[in-house]
Amino acid sequence: MHPGWEPVIGLEVHAQLLTRSKLFCACPTTFGAPPNTHVCPTCLGLPGALPVLNAEAARMAVKAALALDCTVRPKSRFARKNYFYPDLPKGYQVSQFDEPFSDHGHLDIALEGAEGEPPRTKRARILRIHMEEDAGKNVHTAGSVSVVDLNRAGVPLVEIVGEPDLSSPQEAAEYLRTLRDILVFLGINDGNLEEGSFRCDANVSIKPIGEARLGTRVELKNINSFKFVEKAIASEIERQKEILEGGGRVVQETRGWDETTTSTFPLRSKETAQDYRYFPEPDLPPVVLDDLFVARVRAELPELPRVKRDRFVTELGLSPYAANVLTQHPRIAAFFEEAATLHLDAAHAGRVANFIQSEVLRDVTTQGQQASIPVTARQISELIRLVDTGKISGKQAKELYVKLREAGPEASAASLVSQLGMAQVTDPKAIEDVCAKVIADNPKQAEQLRAGKEALFGFFVGQVMKATKGSANPQLVNDTLKRLLAAG
Ligand SMILES: [Zn+2]
């Protein structure tokens, strides 16, 4: 009987840096332009054209390195990675090889605990981060003709190479989500797997449990959605198990993921570093990142998602779940925080969080760094303030939100309330009249409730709310109903 297998997974992530121009020339990086309109002699690799490093790309790359606790090297070097492919006009890619600008960091990921255990944190090491340029794109047309678009050639990327510290497809997916969130919060990447601005390759091998030596690894290329990451890795682990348990050997190769057959397929035998004939890029001087530059970038680092989540829990009293939901995107987190802190009141923050989760988020769409939120933080804060002070009920707040959404960012919640005659009924006499009428209209239910069927209390509350179109103060309704029903 075999003791079982242990998967060993390491991820390599290519993330596009959100600069306006390419890594070594002034061509724009905007997506969706007509083919081959964002090109120049440098990114086309024409003879005599010289590259110049984009300082903004270096600044963003250093941000990523610092956020992942990597060491930033004061001096690093670009290298040529030589290979032939139609989307690579120079015949080599400018990358970093033996002297990357940063190395030896880590990423902490939150994992669900075992049955009944609290969540745990796992630290995955990062071997290195380097800068490199993207290639162009081959487009295969229906008429079996292939054309090349070089708009992407030279777009700046960072490659973040993880150590093989992950041991399940779920850990790999969580690593990827955590890393994506950090890069998006840093404002240096738009986190879009589907559009290829955040790409992932996975190195997967398995070994007998307890065995120190690693098995032969297979590289899974370009898995383009979070959903597929787990599936592709799980399927590859199963494939390797079957081979090894059948007495075979896993071949070192690069494989792709086919969503229709839900299995991996061979792409090519794995190249080794020697195949690329790396050598230092002679057209670029060494990259010098001095202490002052690094200190300045460090000072610009925003609060990272994990720290923000913890702070939302400890300072604003949110549940870990709510904190998680409200830090899924930097714009949403900023929107919530502004609305929650316009009034310094812990209950206010909690109510704002609940309201955003239950009403606002379904109207929010995010795209890269942007989020479209249909109301302003000030409006939501004001609306919740009207609930806090008993001016409107929770139900009216939902209606008011719909009106605010239609009225636009300039509209004031308080003036809408008076315009619409929405104010909550807090007059005890008015509420008592309604309650008394509801009890009189439902004598059978009142009798049953008095006989001990307490669940019927909710029925009476519901009837009063219906009669007042949701405008009665709920606490007052509760108190009055209890008093009248007890008096019987
Ligand atoms: Zn160019």
Boltz pocket constraint, residues with backbone or C-beta under 6 A from the ligand:
constraints:
  - pocket:
      binder: B
      contacts: [[A, 22], [A, 25], [A, 26], [A, 27], [A, 38], [A, 39], [A, 40], [A, 41], [A, 42], [A, 43], [A, 44], [A, 153], [A, 154]]
      max_distance: 6.0
